Amino acid sequence: MSYDRALTVFSPDGHLMQIKYAMEAVQRGACSVGVKGKDSLVLCVERKTATQLQDSRTVKKILKIDDHIYLAFAGLTADARVLAARARNESQSFTLNYEDQVDVDYLARFIAHTQQRYTQSGGRRPFGVSTIIAGMDADGKHSIYMTEPSGNLARWSAVACGRNQKTVREYLENNYSPDANEEDTLKMAVRSLLEVVDQGARNIEVVQLRTGKPARFVTEEELEKVVKEVEDEREREESKNKPKP
Amino acid sequence: SKATVSVLYWKPYTYNMETAIGICLDDHIVLACSGNTAFYYMVLTDREDKLVQLDDNKLVAATGEQGGRVALLQYIKCAMKPAMIQKGVQNTTKAVANFMRQTLAGGLRSRGGAYPVNCLLGGFDKQESQINDGTYGPSLFWMDYMGAMQKLDYGTHGYGGSFVTACLDRHYKKNMTQEESVALMKTCIKTVHTRLTMSSGQFVIKVIDKNGVRLVEE
């Protein structure tokens, strides 16, 4: 008896197999990292190497939801696009009703709730994405949330999802410090992703949100500088740990 | 079968002594709107800012009943944003104007009647990227509550507009500097104060140029 066909059927040991399989789809997606600093947030994603004929500007892995909220994801790109479109509409709908910028946790809960709704009715499949939502509230509070295909939601100080996320999370757990300034947060995020990504600033895309300043995509020149710093640091540490002959 | 009660109530549009003025020059736009807001015979405020900023460089000078006017402009502001965020590029003024016109026209045979709003939409399009359709520079669109829309060099709404149009017919030149055009706007406003029986309150004047929107201090 296979219990993994229908979404709305539990297996005897209490699992919804379709959701588990959706998580598998997420595990195969390119890695995404979110790190929270003292007054900044960094979203960092692994970018597939650009194919020659493709206009890489149109392939976005970090999606802007509103001026103060960005979303990175791992998993099925098209599903993330649909979720982001709904989140954008909800953000404007909130502004229309309350005239305030949408709170980050409200939007994160909305996305998580959307993902959960697709796990409970028949005829639909779950969204095959985990999203990392980074946003700055109007009062300076900044937070990172992660949602999963099951509709789970949690707030994180630093998180990774997608391919090789275990390695990245281990690195973050060992090295994360909560009061890092803008530069250090950026370096932490890039370095954690470089644990699993082939060297090169060309394979990484980074968005930085800072208190009081507009959010920005980190330029390639600056990224190359940061990557170089990270590589130098790594070399120094390796040479220190190398056993003396 | 469900018993339904439907009430059809159509309220005719009445002009209410507000004046909106817009002047479009080579490299900037000046918009002004009277500040008077009244409830029947009682003045609520002398200086309401009816120049609503839709985004970095688009401004709408709107006249009409406050409830409908504010609701429509808030809706336009929020409705344009998701597509703009997804594209990554600002909408052109022409696109916003057409969307507004569509919304105004759509209200004619639905929702109990037209939105009670006459407005002037001014915007400055920057040369952003290849995705833009090539429009650059300022444009001014005149719209009325029935969904008529026209791109103009200068336009007005309201009773005071009759006097201002004559003034602009005489003095408007396309290549005026910002000082000259603001001075011309102030002349037009003086005309309104002089010739209109009811008070227009204090006008609010704003200028849109390539740097964005700025308020002109009295």
Interface residues (C-beta under 8 A of the other chain):
Chain A: K64 I65 D66 A84 A85 R88 N89 S91 Q92 S93 T95 L96 E99
Chain B: Q74 Y75 C78 A79 K81 P82 I85 Q86 G88
